[in-house]
Amino acid sequence: MINPKKLVLTLSLLTMILMTGCIHLYGIKNIAFRRAVYQSSAINFNSTGHLITDGIYTVNKYGSISQNQQLDSRWVSKTNRDEWVYVDLGTQSKIENIKLYWDTENFATQYEIQVSDDAKEWKTIFSQQKGDGGTALCPVKNTETARFVRLNCISGKWSNFSLIEMEVSGSNNIDHKPEAVPAPSSNGTQYLTGGNWRIQRASEVPVQDGKKLSLSGFNDAGWLPATVPGTVLMSYLKAGAIPDPNYGEQQRLVSDSYFTADFWYRNKFEIPSSQKGKITWLNFNAVNWKADVFFNGTYLGRIDGAFIRGQFNITDYVKWGKDNYLAVLVHKNDTPGEVTIQTKGNPGHNGGLLGADNPTIHASIGWDWLPTIRGRNIGIYDDVFISYTQDVQLLNPWITVDLDTGKKDFSKAYLSVKTEVRNSSDKKQEVFVKGKIQPSGLDFQSPVFTLEPGETRELSVADLTMVNPRLWWPNTYGEQFLYTAQLEAVTGDRLSDSIGFKFGVREFTYDTNRPLTIYCNGTRIVCRGGNWGMDDGNLAATSDDYDIKIKMHAEANLTMIRNWIGMTRKDAFYRACDKYGILIWDDFWLANPGDGPDPDNEVMFMHNAIDKVKRNRHYASVALYCGRNEGNPPESLDKDLALSTERLDGTRTYISHSANGAVSGWGPYAVQDREWYFENTFPTIHSERGMPNIPAYESLARMLPPENHWPVDDVWGIHDFTMEGAQHGKKFLEEMNRYGTYNDLKSFSRVAQMVNYIGHKGIFEPVYTNNSNGMLMWMSQSSWPSMVWQTYDYYYDTNAGYFAVKQANQPVNLIYNPSTQDFVLTNNTTEDKDGLNIVIRLFDLNGKLLKESVFVKSAVADSRSIISKLELKELSGLIFIKSGIYEKGRIIADNFTWIDADGKKDYTKLSEIPQAKLKGNSGPADNGYYKITVTNEGDSPALLIRIKAIDTQSQGQILPVYFSDNYFSLMPGESKEISIELHNKAIGQEDVSFRIEGWNISGQNL
């Protein structure tokens, strides 16, 4: 034991600790350095366990943190009895000894060092009965092998335990390295993804001079390998330095004060000599919140705001064919706000002071659907890349489209090709722009024009006529054909720059009176879809993630996503929406005025807004700009946003307010009786309406630790299932009680699917019967593991709510209105439907057919008509209603629901239905595609039949999977064919099996 008052660390040792956090002796090192730590408790949101392995343990001779430190880096427990912390070393490790750095007062007098292979069964390898704080060496008699090391604090003298650092001397094979830098593209563009990026908290960098940090002589060996693109927090998570904050209540294990700070990034990369002679550009697609950029000892400039691109001319500073050094100081938010916590009873406060820093990731402060993100998602969260041009550069090209939407004569499309052109040289340049559109083969070329030195000009390159174009349509209205435009800037006889992009031939028109009506190619579009609060709570969505998410929207027959307060920025989101035909309602970065203040810096706000419009206007899917959520922007901003969207775009409309004026909103956000939905859906596009959508059991088990599976507790609240608040979990439970009892997580999820199904049909079906212009769910996807407001869940599993949304939004449908008892035929396509055969069947609780009605009807495009009425007086008890619509003998829509004909809304008798007997036949696989036919061979109805794809080796669930239908119901003797597509086409047929379960179906393998 060393008395802390006698401890004096030399400057050289201090430097070594600060720079590396560990000392290597014959392969032995501090294997706890920057490893995730788990704790029994912490006194606040800042003094959490992972601070004891961060390498910041400078102790002065009095045993306290030195005054030059900007972070009080220590774990402090809530009590001084029976508290613990343990380190996950990441793999089985050889352990030689443990060293503890205690506070001089709040230390454990009695404690144990324990090891484990699974963090469940612990073995004590050291015990202390008379600890007196300071630095304590805990020797291990014999080398131990384990993955986890725990400090078990039994008792202490003061109010809590305070541990500054915990070192574990030993060895293992952990060596975290980011992926290698990808190969350059054909035009030389080099994405700086992976590679040599490193990161360090600014307070721990001894040199606060970016010019020096961006030179070869600076030693960053003790910095953490960084994930770029990615937030600061994600770099630490990927490196194993913190626990996964998405699991259970582990967000409490991550220090807010540690990550709410400035951070330095540093990178080393080569720029090939073959590019010498060109202008070389360093590009940042996005950084949150602000950044100062340094390159090879030179300050390049600043990026202000989370949604603006940064581009720097680095030509004069490049070391050709050698290592080049980049240093980026990422600034924390000025007003980060405070951590909020959700409980079983209360979802906490929405938003906060962080709104003053907009444009930033405002949702990161926490909402009733997302916890407070530690550090508020600062970091280089989008791509960084090197690109090359000659003197003249093309910027932000786009194409406008004019069609004869009045007559719907689409034999010709009139295109206008536009771009910005910049002269980056100090000389006048004679320039022309030429290009080609494929596959049309249209060529174009501008006249020659003169650019002054440094001049940037908006240029209309050419007006073109395309004959017999293939149109781009929103999902379910037609195909999503995309043309490719390639532009080239030419000076003299030299190619100076080239740029390509995809675009759709389509034209939006609008009726901007209340209700706002959006037309595409002259056809009214029913804007059915949902809000995205965020793409991912940690900004961790990849291009593949966006493709999955948007495809799942398209598969659910949706047509619109609202980019709520503009939180989703990445190009891959917009590209996927173009690909799948999902329109984008694109907000700017202003939340409800009650959820945060107006932005402090309107100039920065508008710089980001202008860049947003320029960057995204070429995407076919962008349909609408909106100034503010549930309020008007400040008058000056509202005026500037309206003028800028008109001046820079002019092909989309702008609305100030998301919930008033030409549109409506304001929820509700809790489950309602199905009649309520039909009685409260109006012609306006309704921007927010939702209800909890409880995931399947497997996903609930992925987000909740076993000890929190049952009963409902505060960890459920953290994952957004709170009794009060907008989601009103108490009301959802009351609806579940109509169906029966539940006493564990599995039965809870099973019963919840019934409420999910009926409720989500209720949200969307009235859109069609009531001739509304649209309905946007709150929300259609979840940014973190949640129990509310989603279609698919965070893990990409789809539940009964998802398939209810899909069924309710069939382009042609037969919908039962429980308020009027009408059956309504709807056609929301571009085509008239003649001679449709419609079959309606009524069944009793036992699956006995009570009545069958057959109709032959026609439905013109964009129409709805009542074809029949249900005579309730002729019925009693629980009734199943099934319908099918057939066109030329092929079924094009089916629908299913249940009612209590007695009006009591008591569905508990559904639990009395005997177990169904099903048979499933699976056809041969075809490159990830399967077909399964399910038949009800028994005498009982089979309700909410669910098919799961299973990995035959691990028996784990395969995700994501796209089903033509799921959670479907079959009456006795009925069959249904289900088409299944695995996202991962590499999974072989021998590795896939299918399992079936449901409301009254015991799990069975197919």
KELUM-955620 format. One record per residue (C-alpha): x, y, z. Coordinates in steps of 0.05 Angstrom, whole numbers, padded with zeros to 5 digits, always signed. Layout:
REM KELUM-955620
XYZ/...
***
This chain:
REM KELUM-955620
+00000+00000+00000/+00028+00068-00019/+00004+00129+00019/-00023+00180-00032/+00011+00237+00005/+00078+00205-00012/+00059+00193-00085/+00096+00239-00133/+00092+00223-00207/+00149+00251-00248/+00134+00293-00309/+00160+00239-00356/+00115+00187-00325/+00056+00235-00328/+00069+00246-00402/+00073+00171-00415/+00008+00158-00378/-00028+00214-00413/-00003+00193-00481/-00010+00118-00477/-00049+00100-00414/-00006+00039-00404/+00066+00014-00399/+00091-00047-00438/+00140-00093-00402/+00156-00159-00435/+00085-00164-00466/+00051-00143-00401/+00008-00081-00406/-00053-00048-00376/-00106-00090-00411/-00162-00051-00377/-00142+00013-00414/-00203+00039-00450/-00244-00023-00438/-00319-00022-00423/-00338-00019-00349/-00404-00039-00316/-00427-00012-00249/-00476-00025-00194/-00493+00049-00190/-00466+00119-00202/-00480+00181-00162/-00498+00221-00225/-00497+00218-00301/-00423+00239-00303/-00384+00198-00252/-00394+00131-00287/-00353+00068-00288/-00317+00073-00354/-00278+00133-00327/-00235+00085-00286/-00205+00057-00350/-00197+00121-00390/-00123+00130-00373/-00135+00197-00340/-00108+00187-00270/-00059+00243-00258/-00054+00247-00183/-00018+00301-00145/+00020+00290-00080/-00044+00301-00040/-00081+00246-00077/-00130+00290-00115/-00141+00308-00188/-00091+00360-00212/-00118+00429-00226/-00097+00428-00299/-00147+00372-00313/-00214+00393-00344/-00249+00328-00325/-00262+00298-00257/-00249+00228-00282/-00273+00179-00230/-00328+00130-00214/-00370+00151-00154/-00422+00103-00127/-00489+00122-00096/-00474+00088-00030/-00416+00061+00012/-00442-00010+00019/-00442-00068-00030/-00425-00032-00094/-00384-00058-00152/-00352-00043-00219/-00325-00093-00268/-00283-00087-00331/-00297-00126-00395/-00227-00141-00422/-00259-00161-00488/-00232-00232-00490/-00201-00285-00446/-00138-00253-00416/-00080-00270-00372/-00083-00227-00309/-00020-00213-00267/-00042-00159-00219/-00091-00102-00208/-00077-00030-00186/-00129+00016-00157/-00125+00092-00151/-00173+00112-00096/-00197+00180-00074/-00164+00200-00009/-00231+00202+00028/-00286+00162-00007/-00250+00096-00012/-00269+00025+00006/-00240-00002+00069/-00263-00072+00054/-00264-00098-00017/-00249-00157-00063/-00220-00168-00132/-00258-00221-00170/-00253-00252-00239/-00303-00286-00285/-00311-00316-00353/-00384-00296-00361/-00397-00238-00312/-00444-00284-00274/-00401-00331-00232/-00345-00295-00196/-00281-00320-00164/-00246-00278-00111/-00171-00272-00123/-00154-00216-00074/-00185-00190-00011/-00172-00126+00029/-00200-00116+00099/-00165-00051+00118/-00159-00007+00057/-00137+00065+00068/-00145+00095-00002/-00091+00123-00047/-00057+00076-00095/-00067+00003-00078/-00032-00054-00112/-00073-00118-00111/-00025-00175-00129/-00049-00240-00158/-00016-00301-00128/-00020-00341-00191/-00034-00315-00261/-00109-00318-00273/-00145-00326-00339/-00211-00291-00347/-00249-00240-00388/-00280-00199-00332/-00248-00167-00271/-00292-00139-00216/-00278-00094-00157/-00330-00112-00104/-00334-00057-00052/-00362-00083+00013/-00357-00023+00059/-00325+00045+00068/-00320+00102+00117/-00353+00157+00077/-00418+00166+00039/-00397+00130-00025/-00339+00098-00061/-00295+00141-00107/-00246+00105-00153/-00202+00146-00200/-00171+00090-00240/-00166+00014-00244/-00109-00019-00280/-00104-00093-00298/-00034-00116-00316/-00035-00175-00363/-00038-00196-00435/-00088-00214-00489/-00096-00210-00564/-00143-00149-00566/-00119-00101-00620/-00174-00056-00646/-00161-00029-00715/-00210+00005-00762/-00220-00023-00832/-00170-00007-00886/-00182+00054-00930/-00222+00034-00992/-00190+00037-01060/-00198+00102-01099/-00255+00107-01148/-00242+00110-01223/-00237+00186-01222/-00187+00185-01166/-00235+00204-01110/-00208+00175-01045/-00256+00164-00987/-00220+00171-00920/-00261+00116-00888/-00226+00074-00836/-00151+00076-00843/-00110+00116-00793/-00162+00160-00760/-00150+00170-00686/-00188+00210-00633/-00173+00241-00565/-00212+00284-00516/-00184+00354-00525/-00171+00363-00451/-00121+00305-00455/-00082+00332-00514/-00021+00369-00488/-00014+00411-00551/-00076+00452-00568/-00049+00476-00634/-00079+00445-00695/-00021+00467-00738/+00027+00426-00696/-00022+00368-00690/-00026+00364-00766/+00049+00353-00773/+00086+00287-00777/+00125+00298-00713/+00064+00294-00666/+00057+00228-00629/-00015+00204-00627/+00002+00133-00605/-00041+00139-00542/-00102+00163-00580/-00162+00118-00593/-00171+00089-00663/-00230+00127-00691/-00290+00106-00732/-00301+00155-00790/-00354+00167-00810/-00383+00163-00740/-00395+00203-00678/-00346+00208-00621/-00389+00162-00580/-00389+00110-00635/-00313+00110-00639/-00311+00091-00565/-00366+00038-00574/-00332+00006-00634/-00267+00003-00596/-00300-00032-00537/-00286+00027-00491/-00358+00035-00467/-00418-00012-00459/-00472-00013-00512/-00518+00044-00491/-00576+00014-00531/-00583-00046-00485/-00624-00045-00422/-00608+00017-00382/-00534+00018-00402/-00538+00090-00425/-00530+00103-00350/-00461+00072-00354/-00434+00126-00402/-00410+00192-00373/-00445+00252-00402/-00391+00301-00381/-00336+00259-00412/-00368+00261-00481/-00397+00331-00477/-00330+00361-00494/-00286+00382-00552/-00249+00325-00587/-00190+00323-00634/-00189+00276-00694/-00125+00261-00730/-00111+00223-00794/-00052+00204-00838/-00060+00186-00911/-00022+00188-00977/-00041+00230-01037/-00012+00197-01100/+00038+00234-01142/-00003+00217-01204/-00053+00271-01183/-00001+00326-01182/-00021+00384-01227/-00094+00381-01208/-00132+00421-01157/-00139+00377-01096/-00200+00383-01051/-00212+00360-00980/-00287+00348-00971/-00329+00338-00909/-00401+00318-00921/-00422+00335-00849/-00393+00347-00780/-00432+00359-00715/-00429+00412-00687/-00372+00456-00710/-00301+00440-00732/-00234+00473-00744/-00194+00439-00798/-00118+00435-00804/-00076+00402-00858/-00001+00393-00860/+00011+00450-00811/-00039+00498-00843/-00106+00522-00817/-00156+00511-00873/-00219+00539-00842/-00282+00524-00804/-00346+00484-00812/-00405+00513-00775/-00468+00472-00766/-00486+00399-00770/-00516+00399-00840/-00469+00438-00883/-00413+00411-00927/-00342+00434-00920/-00294+00437-00979/-00222+00461-00976/-00171+00472-01031/-00109+00437-01004/-00068+00437-01069/-00013+00482-01043/-00002+00441-00980/-00002+00370-01008/+00059+00325-01000/+00053+00285-01064/+00066+00211-01057/+00080+00219-00983/+00042+00218-00917/-00004+00278-00906/-00033+00296-00839/-00102+00322-00821/-00125+00347-00753/-00197+00366-00739/-00221+00398-00674/-00294+00381-00666/-00330+00429-00619/-00382+00409-00568/-00448+00446-00568/-00451+00512-00532/-00517+00494-00499/-00519+00418-00494/-00574+00417-00441/-00582+00366-00386/-00592+00290-00386/-00664+00268-00379/-00685+00198-00359/-00749+00160-00374/-00784+00117-00323/-00842+00069-00323/-00887+00126-00303/-00860+00186-00342/-00825+00196-00409/-00789+00258-00385/-00782+00324-00422/-00779+00331-00498/-00721+00371-00526/-00687+00427-00488/-00635+00481-00493/-00597+00446-00548/-00646+00478-00596/-00608+00543-00588/-00550+00511-00625/-00590+00492-00686/-00573+00470-00737/-00549+00411-00695/-00575+00342-00677/-00629+00371-00633/-00662+00304-00619/-00598+00281-00584/-00619+00318-00521/-00673+00266-00513/-00747+00260-00529/-00802+00212-00508/-00776+00164-00560/-00701+00171-00550/-00655+00177-00489/-00605+00233-00482/-00546+00215-00526/-00481+00226-00487/-00441+00279-00523/-00502+00299-00566/-00475+00262-00627/-00416+00308-00640/-00364+00281-00688/-00347+00271-00762/-00410+00232-00775/-00410+00233-00851/-00359+00219-00905/-00292+00253-00913/-00259+00247-00981/-00205+00274-01027/-00226+00295-01098/-00191+00327-01158/-00209+00377-01212/-00175+00426-01258/-00188+00501-01252/-00263+00499-01263/-00309+00459-01219/-00382+00436-01226/-00425+00442-01164/-00496+00422-01145/-00523+00402-01214/-00597+00386-01223/-00651+00380-01275/-00721+00408-01274/-00778+00374-01310/-00839+00403-01344/-00895+00355-01365/-00964+00365-01394/-00998+00346-01328/-01064+00378-01348/-01077+00332-01407/-01032+00278-01378/-00997+00275-01445/-00930+00246-01427/-00904+00235-01497/-00853+00290-01485/-00816+00317-01425/-00783+00385-01425/-00718+00385-01385/-00675+00442-01361/-00604+00424-01341/-00574+00470-01288/-00510+00473-01248/-00463+00519-01211/-00395+00531-01243/-00336+00556-01202/-00269+00583-01225/-00219+00565-01171/-00160+00596-01207/-00132+00667-01205/-00143+00675-01281/-00203+00685-01326/-00228+00620-01356/-00266+00608-01421/-00313+00551-01405/-00369+00510-01434/-00409+00454-01402/-00431+00393-01440/-00463+00327-01422/-00507+00268-01437/-00569+00235-01407/-00573+00160-01408/-00606+00116-01429/-00641+00168-01472/-00577+00187-01508/-00594+00261-01504/-00532+00305-01514/-00527+00378-01493/-00476+00434-01492/-00476+00506-01467/-00447+00565-01503/-00377+00586-01484/-00376+00636-01427/-00323+00672-01386/-00312+00662-01311/-00274+00715-01272/-00221+00692-01222/-00256+00661-01162/-00325+00670-01193/-00383+00621-01180/-00442+00625-01228/-00511+00593-01231/-00517+00566-01302/-00575+00540-01343/-00537+00493-01387/-00590+00471-01436/-00664+00461-01448/-00680+00393-01476/-00740+00354-01502/-00743+00280-01484/-00790+00239-01527/-00830+00182-01494/-00796+00187-01427/-00801+00135-01373/-00832+00170-01315/-00814+00167-01241/-00873+00154-01195/-00884+00149-01120/-00888+00078-01093/-00951+00039-01116/-00967+00090-01170/-00917+00067-01222/-00844+00051-01233/-00786+00089-01203/-00744+00096-01265/-00681+00138-01257/-00640+00169-01313/-00566+00185-01306/-00539+00254-01325/-00465+00264-01336/-00438+00335-01340/-00369+00359-01360/-00336+00427-01353/-00287+00441-01409/-00235+00497-01413/-00202+00503-01480/-00193+00431-01501/-00183+00405-01431/-00233+00369-01387/-00234+00408-01322/-00286+00371-01281/-00341+00319-01290/-00400+00300-01246/-00456+00250-01252/-00522+00242-01217/-00588+00205-01223/-00655+00239-01232/-00727+00222-01244/-00772+00249-01299/-00831+00273-01259/-00866+00337-01240/-00898+00357-01175/-00956+00406-01174/-00994+00430-01113/-01060+00457-01089/-01034+00498-01031/-01102+00516-01002/-01128+00477-00943/-01124+00419-00952/-01055+00416-00984/-01057+00368-01042/-00995+00340-01075/-00997+00315-01147/-00943+00276-01183/-00949+00275-01259/-01019+00302-01251/-01043+00247-01204/-01064+00262-01133/-01018+00226-01086/-01044+00200-01020/-00985+00216-00975/-00986+00156-00929/-00924+00142-00888/-00890+00164-00826/-00843+00210-00789/-00769+00194-00779/-00748+00225-00713/-00677+00203-00731/-00647+00152-00778/-00607+00125-00719/-00600+00152-00649/-00524+00148-00655/-00523+00170-00729/-00496+00100-00744/-00540+00082-00804/-00501+00057-00864/-00520+00058-00938/-00543-00014-00930/-00586+00007-00870/-00620+00061-00910/-00635+00012-00966/-00667-00036-00916/-00707+00018-00881/-00734+00050-00944/-00749-00017-00977/-00789-00036-00915/-00830+00028-00924/-00842+00011-00997/-00861-00061-00980/-00913-00033-00931/-00946+00006-00988/-00924+00073-00959/-00910+00134-01002/-00879+00187-00956/-00828+00198-00901/-00826+00262-00862/-00754+00280-00845/-00775+00308-00778/-00738+00372-00760/-00687+00352-00812/-00650+00302-00769/-00633+00255-00827/-00579+00283-00872/-00541+00229-00909/-00544+00224-00984/-00558+00149-00979/-00626+00165-00948/-00646+00208-01007/-00618+00158-01057/-00658+00102-01026/-00722+00144-01027/-00710+00157-01102/-00698+00082-01113/-00762+00059-01078/-00808+00117-01093/-00816+00145-01023/-00832+00219-01023/-00795+00263-00973/-00829+00317-00931/-00764+00354-00913/-00764+00395-00850/-00714+00447-00829/-00683+00444-00759/-00737+00476-00716/-00774+00435-00664/-00840+00454-00630/-00826+00521-00595/-00841+00486-00529/-00786+00435-00542/-00729+00483-00547/-00710+00556-00560/-00702+00589-00628/-00631+00584-00657/-00581+00634-00631/-00546+00642-00698/-00594+00653-00756/-00537+00667-00804/-00508+00598-00791/-00577+00568-00796/-00590+00597-00865/-00521+00577-00891/-00539+00505-00872/-00609+00513-00902/-00583+00539-00968/-00533+00482-00973/-00588+00432-00956/-00632+00457-01014/-00574+00458-01063/-00550+00389-01042/-00618+00354-01046/-00658+00389-01101/-00636+00339-01154/-00670+00281-01118/-00736+00260-01149/-00765+00242-01081/-00761+00310-01047/-00833+00335-01049/-00842+00388-00995/-00803+00436-00950/-00828+00453-00880/-00802+00508-00835/-00820+00484-00766/-00851+00428-00727/-00917+00449-00694/-00902+00522-00698/-00879+00578-00744/-00805+00595-00751/-00783+00662-00725/-00809+00714-00774/-00741+00730-00803/-00723+00656-00814/-00792+00640-00842/-00784+00694-00894/-00713+00673-00912/-00732+00599-00917/-00791+00614-00962/-00749+00659-01007/-00689+00611-01009/-00730+00549-01027/-00765+00588-01082/-00701+00620-01109/-00656+00558-01105/-00709+00507-01124/-00778+00534-01143/-00805+00465-01161/-00830+00446-01092/-00876+00482-01044/-00856+00509-00976/-00901+00509-00915/-00883+00545-00850/-00920+00501-00799/-00925+00425-00797/-00992+00421-00762/-01034+00482-00781/-01053+00519-00843/-01058+00475-00904/-01041+00412-00863/-01061+00385-00795/-01027+00348-00739/-01021+00344-00663/-01030+00269-00656/-01058+00234-00618/-01001+00187-00601/-01036+00135-00559/-01081+00078-00583/-01154+00097-00596/-01217+00058-00608/-01220+00039-00681/-01285+00079-00690/-01249+00141-00666/-01201+00138-00724/-01257+00135-00775/-01293+00193-00742/-01230+00237-00736/-01194+00231-00802/-01203+00291-00847/-01182+00314-00917/-01118+00348-00894/-01050+00313-00895/-01043+00297-00821/-00970+00302-00802/-00969+00262-00737/-01013+00206-00710/-00989+00143-00676/-00992+00091-00622/-00945+00042-00588/-00925-00016-00632/-00897-00071-00587/-00843-00114-00621/-00844-00189-00623/-00815-00226-00564/-00747-00237-00596/-00735-00163-00604/-00760-00147-00534/-00710-00197-00508/-00655-00164-00549/-00666-00097-00515/-00685-00119-00444/-00638-00157-00397/-00670-00221-00369/-00679-00189-00301/-00723-00136-00334/-00766-00181-00376/-00823-00180-00326/-00859-00143-00296/-00862-00075-00330/-00809-00032-00297/-00767+00031-00307/-00724-00003-00359/-00786-00011-00401/-00795+00063-00391/-00725+00077-00416/-00746+00039-00479/-00805+00086-00484/-00861+00044-00455/-00885+00093-00403/-00952+00093-00369/-00963+00167-00379/-00940+00216-00432/-00961+00218-00505/-00952+00143-00514/-00997+00129-00454/-00976+00057-00441/-01030+00051-00389/-01083+00059-00444/-01048+00007-00487/-01050-00043-00429/-01124-00029-00421/-01134-00046-00494/-01094-00110-00484/-01139-00129-00426/-01197-00134-00476/-01162-00195-00505/-01142-00233-00442/-01087-00241-00392/-01011-00240-00397/-00961-00254-00342/-00892-00254-00375/-00855-00222-00433/-00877-00275-00484/-00950-00271-00467/-00947-00196-00464/-00919-00192-00534/-00969-00243-00560/-01029-00204-00535/-00998-00138-00556/-00998-00160-00628/-01074-00160-00629/-01075-00088-00607/-01019-00070-00656/-01059-00101-00713/-01126-00069-00701/-01097-00002-00680/-01052+00008-00741/-01107-00012-00789/-01149+00041-00754/-01096+00095-00766/-01093+00084-00841/-01158+00054-00867/-01199+00118-00855/-01151+00156-00900/-01184+00121-00959/-01256+00117-00936/-01255+00191-00916/-01218+00214-00979/-01159+00244-00941/-01097+00271-00974/-01052+00234-00927/-01032+00207-00859/-00962+00205-00829/-00951+00158-00771/-00914+00180-00710/-00867+00145-00726/-00853+00095-00782/-00785+00073-00757/-00748+00072-00692/-00680+00104-00681/-00663+00059-00623/-00692-00004-00589/-00762+00020-00573/-00831-00007-00557/-00870+00050-00588/-00881+00089-00652/-00852+00046-00707/-00870-00004-00761/-00809-00049-00764/-00768-00048-00700/-00695-00027-00689/-00671-00097-00707/-00712-00098-00772/-00763-00148-00748/-00834-00135-00772/-00893-00147-00726/-00969-00147-00732/-00971-00071-00734/-00926-00070-00795/-00970-00118-00834/-01033-00081-00812/-01003-00018-00842/-00986-00057-00906/-01056-00085-00911/-01091-00019-00896/-01051+00016-00950/-01063-00032-01008/-01072+00010-01071/-01138-00025-01085/-01175-00046-01023/-01241-00063-00990/-01246-00030-00922/-01297-00041-00868/-01317+00023-00833/-01339+00004-00762/-01371+00071-00750/-01420+00066-00808/-01417-00009-00820/-01402+00006-00894/-01357-00035-00939/-01318+00015-00981/-01282-00002-01046/-01221+00043-01057/-01176+00052-01117/-01114+00095-01106/-01077+00078-01170/-01069+00114-01236/-01114+00063-01272/-01188+00050-01276/-01206-00019-01251/-01264-00053-01288/-01300-00117-01271/-01270-00129-01203/-01297-00190-01167/-01306-00176-01093/-01319-00230-01041/-01339-00215-00969/-01343-00273-00919/-01367-00271-00847/-01346-00325-00798/-01364-00338-00726/-01315-00351-00669/-01309-00424-00688/-01292-00409-00760/-01362-00427-00787/-01381-00389-00849/-01442-00347-00834/-01450-00309-00899/-01416-00299-00965/-01429-00240-01011/-01402-00232-01081/-01402-00167-01121/-01376-00146-01190/-01355-00073-01188/-01313-00023-01225/-01271+00031-01193/-01242+00090-01231/-01174+00116-01212/-01171+00155-01146/-01240+00136-01123/-01279+00105-01066/-01350+00077-01065/-01395+00042-01016/-01413-00027-01042/-01448-00059-00982/-01468-00050-00910/-01460-00099-00852/-01526-00112-00818/-01504-00119-00745/-01574-00135-00721/-01568-00202-00757/-01504-00220-00720/-01481-00232-00649/-01416-00245-00612/-01347-00242-00644/-01347-00240-00720/-01288-00249-00767/-01292-00209-00832/-01251-00232-00892/-01252-00201-00961/-01217-00210-01027/-01213-00170-01091/-01200-00208-01156/-01179-00180-01223/-01183-00228-01282/-01182-00286-01233/-01121-00261-01195/-01127-00236-01124/-01101-00165-01119/-01122-00148-01047/-01147-00182-00985/-01168-00156-00917/-01183-00185-00849/-01212-00158-00784/-01256-00177-00726/-01313-00143-00690/-01357-00153-00630/-01426-00150-00660/-01456-00138-00591/-01416-00074-00585/-01383-00093-00519/-01312-00095-00548/-01297-00156-00507/-01249-00200-00545/-01229-00247-00488/-01266-00305-00521/-01211-00304-00574/-01168-00338-00521/-01217-00396-00520/-01206-00414-00593/-01172-00483-00595/-01102-00491-00622/-01101-00489-00698/-01072-00544-00740/-01029-00517-00796/-00988-00547-00852/-00934-00510-00888/-00899-00527-00953/-00836-00492-00974/-00814-00490-01046/-00741-00490-01070/-00699-00429-01056/-00681-00382-01113/-00622-00338-01093/-00652-00316-01027/-00725-00320-01049/-00773-00371-01021/-00847-00388-01028/-00886-00421-00971/-00958-00444-00974/-00993-00448-00907/-01058-00487-00900/-01105-00489-00841/-01122-00563-00837/-01159-00559-00771/-01229-00539-00750/-01211-00474-00715/-01191-00406-00743/-01116-00393-00742/-01103-00321-00721/-01043-00276-00734/-01000-00331-00763/-00927-00311-00760/-00871-00340-00802/-00799-00332-00778/-00735-00347-00816/-00686-00386-00773/-00612-00400-00781/-00608-00476-00778/-00539-00474-00747/-00548-00424-00691/-00624-00429-00687/-00624-00353-00684/-00672-00309-00722/-00651-00285-00791/-00662-00211-00803/-00680-00172-00843/-00731-00212-00883/-00784-00185-00930/-00851-00222-00928/-00908-00212-00978/-00952-00220-00917/-00945-00243-00845/-00988-00243-00783/-01044-00266-00829/-01105-00307-00810/-01136-00368-00841/-01205-00398-00831/-01212-00474-00832/-01192-00502-00900/-01160-00438-00925/-01090-00433-00954/-01044-00375-00970/-00979-00370-01008/-00926-00325-00977/-00867-00299-01016/-00804-00288-00974/-00740-00251-00991/-00678-00255-00948/-00638-00190-00949/-00574-00230-00943/-00575-00269-01009/-00510-00304-00988/-00547-00348-00939/-00554-00417-00971/-00619-00457-00972/-00588-00509-00927/-00576-00456-00874/-00648-00431-00872/-00710-00461-00840/-00777-00431-00824/-00818-00432-00761/-00891-00415-00753/-00929-00390-00692/-00988-00345-00677/-01045-00326-00631/-01070-00397-00625/-01013-00434-00658/-00959-00468-00618/-00891-00459-00650/-00875-00511-00703/-00822-00519-00756/-00842-00520-00829/
***
